[in-house]
Amino acid sequence: MKKNLLSKEYYNKITEAIGLELSASNLYKHLCNQLQNIGYFGSAEFFKRESKDELKHYQIWADFVNDKGGAAMIPTIKGFTDEISELKEAFDIYYKKEYDLGEFYNDWYMDCEDATIMQQLLTFVEIQRTSIGEAGDLLATLEQCGKEKAALLLFDKERNN
């Protein structure tokens, strides 16, 4: 058995990050299913890809814990049952989740005193910075679409790229 080189505090914080990444993955799967149900198949594919990206982020943290001699724990992840009825609603949820993740990583980085964890956190701060920017751009485009069905369908089709 390897010796865990992480303090209990940092181990718990990484477990929290793992939970947040897995929760985001599950949320995006839920949004994918909801969007398929209301006929926005391109956006459903977008959220399927986003869900896979969040699983990659989980794996980065799990590997980090393993490299430090520990075993990553998977906390209980809350399920999602809320129905959505509009495309913009899904992207509002997406923006909020990415923003919240960005705040989590930024705050943690500012409080962290471990250089290897700080290096890892910088990667996640950058990931979230770009994700928040992209989510904001998508929301701005959706604002331009308004309630125009043709514009919304074109927006949806473009998400399948």
N, C-alpha and C positions, 0 to 999 in steps of 0.2 A: 504494500500500500504506500502510495506517495504521500509526502507531507504537504498539506495545504498551506501555500505561502500567502494566502489572502487572509486579512484580518476578518473577524466576524462581521464588523461593520461593512466592509467592502463586499464581502460575500453576499450579505443581505441586500445590499444596493444592486449588485449584479443580478441577483434573483428577482428583484423588483423590475429591472430593465428587461429581463427575460420575459417576465409576465406581461409587461407593456407591449413588447414586440409580438408575442403570441396573441395577445388580445387584439392588437391592430390587424394581424393576419386573419383572425376569426371575424372581426368586424367587416373586413373587406370581402371575405367570402360571403357573409350575410348580404352585403350590398350587392354583390354580384348576383346572388339568387333573387333578390328583390327586383333588380333591374331587368333580369331575364323575364320575370313574371309580368312586368309592365311593358315589355317590348323594346327595351333599349339594349340591344345585344352587343353593340360596340362598346358601350360603357361597362357592360357586364364583363367583357373580356379585359378591359382596362383594370377593373378591380380584381379580377382573377390574377393578373400579373402583379398587381400591388401586393396581394396576399402572399404570393410566392416570394417577393422581395422582403417582406417582413419576416418570413421564415428563414431567409438567408441571414438577416440581422440577428435573429435568435441564435442561429448556429455560430455566428461570430462570437457571441458572448459565451455560449456553451464551450466552444473550443478554447477561449481565453481562460475560463475557469479550469478546464482540464490541463492546459499548459502550466497553470499555477499549482497543480497538484490536487485540485478538488474535483468534485463531481457536481455538475450543474443540476439544480433542483428546478422542477417545473411547478410553479404555483397554480392554484385553482384559477381557471379562467372563466369569467362570467360569460354566459351565453347572450345572444342577441335575438330578440323576438319582435322588435318594433317593425311595423310595416312602413314602407315609404311609398308615396304616390306620385312624386315628381322627381325628375332628373336632378334639378338644382338641390333638392333636399339631400340627395346622396353625396353631392360634391361639397355641400356645407358641412356634412358630417366628416367627410374626408379631410377638409381643411382643418377643422377643429382638432381631429385626432393628430394630424401631422404637427400642428402648432403646439399641442400639449406635449407631444414627444420632444419637440424642439426645446421647450421650456424645461422639461425634465433633464435633458442632457446638458443644456447650458448651465442650469443651476448646480447640477452635480459637478460639472467641470470647475465652476467657480469655487466650490467647497472642497474639492479633492486635493489631497496632499501626496498621492502616490503617482510617481512619474509614468509608470507603465500604464496605469489606468487612465491617466490624463491623456496620454498619447492615443489610446483607444477611444476615449471620449471625443477627442478632436475629430476623428473620423465620423462619429455619429452626429456631432454638431454640424459638420459640413453636409452630411446626408440630409439632415432635417432642414438646413437652410435652403437647399435646392428644392426639396419636396414642398416646403411651405410656399416658396416662390412659384413653383409650377401649379400648386393647388390654387393659389391666388389668381394666377393667370387664367386658369380654367373657369373659376368663378366669374371673373371679369367678362370672359367670353359668353358665359351663360347669361349674365346680366344683359348683354347686348341682344341675345336671342329672345329675351322676354318670354312671352307665351306663344310665340310663333311656332307652330308645329313643324313646319318645313325647316326652320333654322335649328330647332332642337334635334330633329332627325339627322341633319347634316353634322351637327356637333357630335352626336352619338356615333355616327358612321366614322368620323375622324378619330375617335378613341380606339378604334380597332387596329390602328397602325402600330 
